[in-house]
């Protein structure tokens, strides 16, 4: 992954603030400290950011070691463009509450969808993969 | 005693050949990876849209690609409805190859005839 010109490498991204999207849908923001060929990452001063609608909340997490297979994407955070214009930061409790409400609403709609599908005599095959996204 | 020894030897040789054949066939699954790596390298600098398995679509300029088909995009923007607001402050990103569903390319940048010939050549090489 490294030492070859023109190849996608994370070497230049080290010691920069990054936003990492994980397969389970979580967003982590931290300083990238270490990488390897599997895209395993070590993040420093990591903050887990939860987004609900237009609001977001940060939970400080410390040092994170992320296994490469769970990484969806890694984006360099432009420090000038950290726009809080559209997004509104709220406290941790509030955002967790909002997230819980959102999860509940999603579960309800999923249940109703499953019910509707069952009524028609069909079935949605269960995804066997570990992917959650 | 000697017979047992001969049987063991026979089994070892058999296993060795079996594994060799398996290995030979398994390599061929990945032979097209090299082809697509070269293909993407020729597309560096072009604007592409990468659709991920989590249904996120990202538009950007292809900066680099590696042997795992990990993609680095510069100047990105989330195409579809921006229900992913957390990407606003991100201009460059690295996408792990394993999460890519599609890479949408401009039709005029791709020489399909060349690609077809290259793929055919790879398949022929692998057969021998």
Contacts between the chains, C-beta under 8 A, distances in Angstrom:
chain1	res1	chain2	res2	distance
A	1	B	66	5.5
A	1	B	67	7.7
A	1	B	68	7.6
A	1	B	70	7.6
A	6	B	41	6.6
A	6	B	44	6.8
A	6	B	64	5.8
A	7	B	64	5.8
A	7	B	65	7.1
A	7	B	66	4.5
A	7	B	67	7.5
A	8	B	63	7.4
A	8	B	64	4.2
A	8	B	65	5.4
A	8	B	66	4.2
A	8	B	70	4.8
A	8	B	71	6.4
A	8	B	72	4.2
A	8	B	94	6.5
A	9	B	64	7.3
A	9	B	66	7.2
A	9	B	72	8.0
A	10	B	94	6.0
A	13	B	94	7.0
A	19	B	86	6.7
A	19	B	87	7.6
A	19	B	89	7.6
A	19	B	90	5.6
A	21	B	54	7.9
A	21	B	56	7.9
A	21	B	86	8.0
A	23	B	54	7.5
A	23	B	99	7.3
A	25	B	54	7.5
A	27	B	86	5.3
A	39	B	70	6.9
A	39	B	94	7.9
A	39	B	96	5.4
A	49	B	86	6.4
A	51	B	85	6.0
A	51	B	86	5.4
A	54	B	85	7.2
A	56	B	85	7.7
A	56	B	86	7.3
A	68	B	96	7.1
A	69	B	98	6.9
A	71	B	96	5.1
A	71	B	99	7.8
A	72	B	52	6.3
A	72	B	54	6.1
A	72	B	56	7.8
A	72	B	95	7.5
A	72	B	96	6.6
A	72	B	99	4.8
A	73	B	52	7.3
A	73	B	58	7.7
A	73	B	93	5.2
A	73	B	94	6.6
A	73	B	95	4.8
A	73	B	96	6.9
A	73	B	99	7.3
A	74	B	93	6.4
A	74	B	94	4.4
A	74	B	95	7.9
A	74	B	96	7.9
A	75	B	76	7.5
A	75	B	87	6.8
A	75	B	90	3.4
A	75	B	91	7.8
A	75	B	92	6.7
A	75	B	93	3.7
A	75	B	94	7.4
A	76	B	90	6.5
A	76	B	91	6.9
A	76	B	92	5.0
A	76	B	93	7.2
A	77	B	89	5.4
A	77	B	90	6.1
A	78	B	89	5.3
A	78	B	90	7.0
A	78	B	91	5.2
A	81	B	88	7.2
A	81	B	89	4.4
A	81	B	91	7.2
A	82	B	89	4.9
A	83	B	88	5.8
A	83	B	89	6.1
A	86	B	85	6.7
A	86	B	88	7.0
A	87	B	85	5.9
A	87	B	88	7.5
A	131	B	53	6.7
A	133	B	53	6.5
A	133	B	54	3.5
A	133	B	55	7.5
